Amino acid sequence: MQIALASDHAGFAYKERLRQLLQEAGHQVQDHGAYSEESSDYPDFAVSAAQAVARGEADYGILICGTGIGVSIVANKIAGVRAANCCTEEMARLSRQHNDANVLTVGARLLPFEQVWRIVEVFLTTPFEGGRHARRVEKIHRLTGR
């Protein structure tokens, strides 16, 4: 699986740990930054990763900032992206099953890393249910022109 991974300075340490675990699990990881813990602007990195997902260059995106909120707002500005800010495994599961989310956002300042990793695993392994949910996702697409 191709994963577009990005963070700001607040999420940098988590991004680095996730990159390593994702690669060990056999995934191809595109690192869209940040590249250090030096203060940085999350929109610069989040938009790059979200665009990779929207263009089909990555299957999924994972974005990390202090709360996950800022990167979620940025990602959802990109047509074709359905970003979900998840703080539990159940949110990650439902975001995939019901919303066909293709970008996961998490907050490094809110969650321990072990919980973030479990959320990532659930997100990447949960299929979209389709059915009545597909109709709803299509309505979302019509809002942005895909």
N, C-alpha and C positions, 0 to 999 in steps of 0.2 A: 504494500500500500504506500502511496505517496502522501506525505504529511507536510503541510506548510506550517512552520513553527515560528512564532514571533513573541517578543515581550518588550517591555520597557525596562528601565533600570531596576524597578521594584520586583519584576518577575524574572530577571536575568538568571539568578541562581537556580530557580525552578526550571527554567527553559533548558539550561545546560544539563540538569539531571534528567529531564524528560527526553531530551535528544539522545542521550546515551541509552536509556532504557528502551526507547522506541527502536533504535538501531539494533540493539541486542535482540529485540523481538522480531527482527527481520524487515522492518519498515525502512523505506527511503525517506530521509528527512531533509527538507529544504529549510535552511536557517535564514530567516529574513531579518535577524537582529532582534534586539540590541546585542552589541558585542562586548559590553562591559557593564559594570554597575554605576558608571558615570551617568549623572542626570541626563535624561533623554525624553523626547516627546513621543508618547505611545502612538499617536496617529501615523507617524512616519513608518513604523514597522507593521502596524496592524493592517494598514491599507495594502501594503505590498503582499502580505500573506493572503489576505482576503481576495485580492485580485487574482492570485495564482489559483485559488479554488474556483472562482467565477470563470476563469479561462479554461478550466479543465486540466491545468498543469499539476494540480494536487487533488487527491480524493477528498481530503478533509484538511481543515485548519485547526490549530490549537493556539490560542492567544492568551497571554498572561500579563496582567498588570497588577497594581496593588489590590484592587477590588474585583477586577474582571468587567466592571461596568464600562469604563472608558473604551476599552478595545471592542467591546460588544457594540457600542453605539457606532464606532467607526466602521466595523465590519458590516453592519446592517445597512450602511449607506451604499454598499456595492451591490448592484443588480445581480441577482442570482445567488446571493449569500443569505443563508438563514442561520444566524449566529445565536447561540443559547448560552447565557451565563449561568453555569450550574455550580451549586455548592453541595449537592448530594448525588449519590449514585442514582437514586430514583429520578431526579431531575434529568440527569444525563440519559437514562433509559427512555424516559417519556419524550425527551426532545428529539430522539432518533425515531422512536416508534410512531409518534403522532405528528411531528413537525418536519421530519426528514432534515433535521439540522445538519448542516455540513461544516459548521465552524463551532468549536467549543471554546468558551472563554471561562477563565477561572481567576480568582484573586489570591495572590501569593501572601498577602498580608492578613487574609481571613482564614485560610485553611492550612493544616499541616500537609507536608509534601505527600505523605503516605495516602492521605485521603484524596489528594489531587490525582495521584497515580491510579487509584481505584476508579475514580470518575472517568479518567481518560480510557482505561480499559473497557469500562461499560460502554462509553460513547462509541468506541471503535468497533465493538463486537455486536452491537444491537442493530438489527435491520429495521428498515422502515416498514410499517404494516400495510401501507397503501389503503385500498378500500375507500371508506368515507373520508379518511385523512388526506388522500390524494386530491380530492376535490378542493379541500381547504388550502392545501399547499399551492395548488394552481391559482387560486384566488390571490394568494400572496404574490405570486409571480406576476400576475396581471397588474399589480400596483406599481411595479418597478420596471416592467417591460423585460423581465428576466434579468 
